[in-house]
Amino acid sequence: MADITVEKSLEDSELQLVHDGMSRYTRAHVDYDSYERITITLRDENKTLKGAALGEAGRGWLKISIIWVDEAFRGKGHGTRLLAGIEREAIKKGCFNACLDTFSYQAKPFYERYGYEVFGTLDDYPVGHQRFFMRKRLQSRD
């Protein structure tokens, strides 16, 4: 019999075992395509980080995880430039689509202005708010 337990964390070697096992399973069902990180930055004249777009490209998709702009730099088009930059890099890496998630207190209208559409919503995530899952076609596969 095997035991199910709650653990605070796994050793690095155990974590690698989990990832390797999942990769083997995935490769048995689809062509394996590793993901490549994309990082687009906004820096001031002193090279201090003032914004960034972080994501991963793989399997024809860009997964945007974060777009952040320092409060003092907001409202000046920098978010738009970061979004355009990460999309451009993703297209260079063969991505046809993009996806992300955002919350009702974050940037849903911003992403909608640039062609992202909601395909899923979680209500009360967190309580009193919504989490939106969004996607966009970056280029056709023709």
C-alpha positions in Angstrom: 0.0 0.0 0.0 1.2 3.5 -0.8 0.8 6.5 1.5 -0.6 9.9 0.5 1.0 12.7 2.6 1.3 16.4 2.7 4.8 17.7 2.3 6.2 21.2 2.5 8.4 20.7 -0.5 10.3 18.1 -2.5 14.1 17.6 -2.8 15.5 18.8 -6.1 16.1 15.2 -7.3 12.5 14.3 -6.5 11.1 17.4 -8.3 13.2 16.4 -11.3 11.7 12.9 -11.1 8.2 14.3 -11.3 9.1 16.6 -14.3 10.9 13.8 -16.1 7.9 11.5 -15.6 5.5 14.0 -16.9 7.7 14.7 -19.9 7.9 11.0 -20.8 4.2 10.7 -20.6 3.7 13.8 -22.8 6.2 12.6 -25.4 4.2 9.3 -25.7 1.2 11.3 -26.9 2.4 14.4 -28.8 5.6 15.7 -30.3 7.5 17.2 -27.5 8.4 20.8 -27.9 10.2 22.5 -25.1 9.3 26.0 -24.0 11.6 29.0 -24.4 11.4 31.9 -22.0 10.9 35.4 -23.4 11.8 38.4 -21.4 11.2 42.0 -22.6 12.3 44.8 -20.3 11.8 48.5 -19.8 14.7 50.3 -18.2 15.3 53.9 -17.3 18.3 56.0 -18.3 20.2 54.5 -15.3 19.4 50.9 -16.5 17.1 50.4 -13.5 14.3 48.0 -14.3 11.0 49.8 -14.6 8.9 47.2 -16.4 8.9 43.7 -17.9 6.9 41.3 -20.0 7.6 37.7 -19.1 6.4 34.6 -20.9 7.1 31.3 -22.6 6.9 30.3 -26.3 6.3 26.7 -27.3 3.9 24.4 -29.2 2.8 27.4 -31.3 1.7 29.4 -28.3 2.9 32.4 -26.3 2.0 32.1 -22.6 2.2 35.5 -21.0 2.8 35.2 -17.3 3.4 38.9 -16.3 3.4 42.3 -17.8 4.3 44.9 -15.2 5.2 48.6 -15.3 6.4 50.6 -12.4 3.7 53.0 -11.2 5.8 56.1 -12.1 6.0 54.9 -15.7 2.4 53.9 -16.2 0.1 55.7 -18.6 2.9 56.5 -21.1 2.5 53.6 -23.5 5.1 51.4 -22.0 2.7 48.5 -21.3 1.7 48.6 -25.0 5.3 48.5 -26.1 6.1 45.6 -23.7 3.0 43.6 -25.0 3.9 44.3 -28.6 7.5 43.3 -28.0 6.7 39.9 -26.4 4.2 39.2 -29.2 6.8 40.0 -31.8 9.4 37.7 -30.2 6.8 34.9 -29.9 6.0 35.2 -33.6 9.7 34.9 -34.4 9.8 31.7 -32.4 6.9 30.3 -34.4 3.9 31.1 -32.2 0.5 31.5 -33.8 -1.5 32.2 -30.7 -1.1 33.8 -27.3 -2.8 33.2 -23.9 -2.7 34.8 -20.5 -4.8 35.2 -17.4 -5.7 38.4 -15.5 -8.0 39.5 -12.7 -10.9 41.9 -12.6 -8.8 44.3 -10.6 -5.9 44.1 -13.1 -5.7 44.6 -16.9 -8.6 42.9 -18.7 -9.6 46.1 -20.6 -6.0 46.7 -21.6 -5.7 43.3 -23.2 -9.1 43.6 -24.9 -7.9 46.8 -26.6 -5.1 44.7 -28.3 -7.3 41.9 -29.5 -7.4 39.5 -26.6 -10.7 37.8 -25.8 -12.0 36.1 -22.7 -12.6 32.3 -23.2 -13.0 31.4 -19.5 -13.9 33.1 -16.2 -13.7 32.0 -12.6 -16.0 33.9 -10.3 -15.0 34.7 -6.7 -11.3 34.1 -7.5 -10.5 35.6 -5.1 -13.8 36.2 -3.4 -15.5 39.3 -4.8 -13.3 39.3 -8.0 -13.0 37.3 -11.2 -10.1 35.6 -12.9 -10.2 35.9 -16.7 -8.5 33.5 -19.2 -7.8 35.3 -22.5 -6.4 34.4 -25.9 -5.4 36.0 -29.2 -4.5 34.9 -32.6 -1.0 36.3 -33.4 -0.8 35.1 -37.0 -2.4 32.5 -39.3 -0.8 29.2 -40.0 -1.4 29.4 -43.8 
